[in-house]
């Protein structure tokens, strides 16, 4: 890869965390998007969590070429534990996350950073993101469009706004994609990072907890492309499944929203499911 000659210091402002497990096919493009953010003072902590596709060999080569890349190899400890390990390595004031199958749009990180630096009463920001079907490069849907309750918060397009009632809306609608987040490091440390005892939706749980620590901002401007690489039928079912779940969540009572077990549903696509069966299941 060819890395831009952006000036940087030994003490980064932002630490970017990437956790990989057999993602080498997407990792180079994802990593390149980090260097299109207009920020030189950053470090990139990349965890190879026991990959078998030559990810580690590729990372060691990149680490030699670019001093801001710091690679670590772990023994298949999982996403939450890998990210928690990475958080402990971070030197930056802020932490951002990027999944290796996602990509940041240019200057996304710079815009978040300048907002948080200018608005000290906010501890975190996140952006909208697009679901992309990679094989056809089709934009399938905007994440914010899937969330009817959250959508009422959007008043000014493409500007940062205060996420009011975050502690009640987030359990209802899992609107925050971890690849869109920029958050103060000390907040993650205070919350002890991702809960390694939760099997699914560790990130949803963490952002719920963070929302109770201070003000969160968001923008409806798209900052990230979230890549879907399944076959078209699976992708379609996946999106329909999400829509149905969000519809159910919209109808939940306030008491249900405080029930962690109900809030932490796994957003996955089940084999051999049809739209008809998903709809029947959603009405139970």
N, C-alpha and C positions, 0 to 999 in steps of 0.2 A: 504494500500500500504506500501511497505518497501522502505524507502528512504536511499540513501547512506550517510554515515557519512563523507561528504566532508567539510573541514574547510571553514568557511566563516566569513566575517566581518559584522558589522552593517551598513556599507556604501557599498552597492553593486556597482560593475562596470557596470553590465548589468541588465536592467529591461526587463522582458519578459511579454508581454501582451497577455492574452487569453480572448476572449469574447465568452460566451456560451449562447445558447438558446435551451434547450431541447436536449443537446448533451451528456448526461451522458453515453450512450452506448459506445461512443468513447473516452470520456475525460480521463479516467484513463491511457490508453495506450499512448495517446498524451502527457499527463503530465509526464509520466515516461520517455519519450524520452528527455525531458528537462534536466533530471538528468544524461543523458548519454553524456554530452557535455564537460566534463573535466573542468568545471568552477564552483568553489565553491561560489565565490563572485557575486551572482546574487539574484534577487528577482523575484517572479512571481505574477503579478497582475492579478487576475482572476475575471472577471465580469460575474455574473449571471444576464442576462437581462430578468428577469421575466419568468424563466423556470417553468414548471409544472411537471417535471419528477424526482423530488427529488434531483436535482443538488445542490441546496443550502444546504440541510442537509448533503450531501456527502462532499461538500466543507468545511463546518464548522468542520467536523471531520478531514479532511486533514490539515486544518489550525492549529489545535491543535497539530498534529503530526510533522509538518514541519514548522519551524519558517520563512522560506523564502517564504511561501505562504501567500498572503494577498487577502482575498475574499471580494467582494463588491456586494451587491444586488441592482439592479436598476429596474425600472418599465416599461420595454419594450420600451426603448427610441431608439432602433435601433443600427446597427453596428457602424456607423460613430460616433454618439454621445457617445456610450459606450466606444469606443477606445479613444476618446478625453478626456473623464473623466479619463480613466486609465492613459493617458499620464501625466495628472496633478498630479497623485499620485506617479509617478516614481521618484526614487532617483538616478538611474544609469546614467553614462556618455553616455551609448549607450542604444538604445531600439530595441528589437526584437519582432516580432509578431508571434503567432502560433495559427492557427485555430484549434478548438478541434477535427475536423475530419482529421487533418493532423498529420504527425509524422516527426520529425527530425532524420536523420541518425546520428550515433555516431560521435562526434567531429566536426560536422558542425559549430556550434557556436564558438568553440575554434579557428578554422582555420580562420573564418571571423574576429574575435577579434584580433588575432595576426597580421593579415594583416593590419587592420586599425590602430593599434597601431604603426606598423612599417612604415606606409606610411601616414604621417600626412596630405598630400595634397588630400586625399580622404575623402568624407563625408558619404559614404554609400557603401554597397556591397550587392550583391544578387547572388543566385545560380540557377542552373537548377533544375527541379523537375520532378517527374514521375507521370503520371496519373495512379492510381491503381484501378482496379475494385475489390472491397473488397470481394464480395461474392465468387469469384474464385481466389483471390489473383493474378490476372493477371496484368502484366505490359502492359499497352495499348500503351503509347507513351510518349516520352520525350517532354517537353514543348518547348525547344529550336528548336526541329526538325520542329515545326509548323511555325517557323518564318524565311522565306527565306532572308529577308533583314537583320535582326539581325545576322543571321548565318554567314554572310560575316565578322563579327567582330571576329569570333573565329579563332585564330591562334594557340594557345597553349592549348591543352586539359589539364584539371584538374589544371590549374594554374590561378591566378587572373590576369585579364587584364583590361585596361582602356576602358570604354564604350564611345568611341568617337561618336559624332553626336547624343548623347542621346536625346537632345531636339527635334530633327527632326524624329528620329526613333520611339520613344515611342508613339507619337500620332498615328503612323501607326500600330504598333504592340504592343499589351498589353503583353509584355514579362515578366514583374515582378510580381511574385506571392508574396503577402504580407507575407506569412509564410516563405519566403526565405530571407527576408530583415534583415540587421543589419545597423542601422543608428544613427548618432549623435543626441542626444536628443535636443540640442539647435536648430538644423535645423527644427525639427518638430514644436518646439515652435514658431520659426520665421515664419513658414508657416501657423500657426494657425491650424495645424492638418488637419483632414479630413473635407471636405466641407459637412456639414449636410444638405445643400439645394439641393444636387444632389441625385437623387433617385437611380441611378445605377452607378457602377464603381467609387465609391468614392476613392478607393485605386489607380486606374489608374490615376485619376486626381491628387492625391497627389504626386505620383512618377514623373509625368510630371513636376510639380512645383518644386520638390526637385532637379530634374536634371538641373535646371537653376541656382541653388545655388552653385554648385561646382562639383568636379569630382566624378564619380561613377565607381565602379569596379564590375566585375562579374567573375564567374568561371563556366565552363561547367561541372564541377564535380557535380553530383547529391547530393543535401543536404537535400531534402525533398520528402516525399511521399504524394501526394495529393489524397485523397480517394474519389472515386465515388461509391455511394451506390445504384444507380438506377438499374432497370432491364437491361439486356444486350441490348435490342433494343434501349432503351433511351440513354444508354451510347454511343452506336455506333452513333446514330444520333447527340448526343452532340458533339462528336469529329469531325464528318463530317461537322457540322455547323461551328465549330471553323476554320477548314481548309478552308472552303469556304470564310469565312469572312476575314481571313488573305490573301487569294489570291486576294480578292478585294482591300484590303488595300495596297497591294504591287503595285497596278496599279494607286493609287491615285496621283494626282499632288501635287506639293509643296504648292500651294494655298489651296488645300483641307485639307492638313495636319494641317494647322493653324486654321481650322474650328472646334471649340470645339464640336459642335453638331454632326458632322460626326464622330469625334474621339471617342465619348463616347457611342458607341453602347453597349447594354447589351448582354453579352454572356450567353444566356439562351436557353433552349430547349423548343420549343412550342409543345403543345399537338396536336396529330393527324397529325403532319407533317411527310412527307416522304422525302427520299433523293431526289427524283425527284422534289418535290415541293420546297425544300430548294434550289436546284440548279436553278430552275426557278426564285425564289425570289432573289437570289444573282445576277442575271443578269439584274435586273431592274435598 
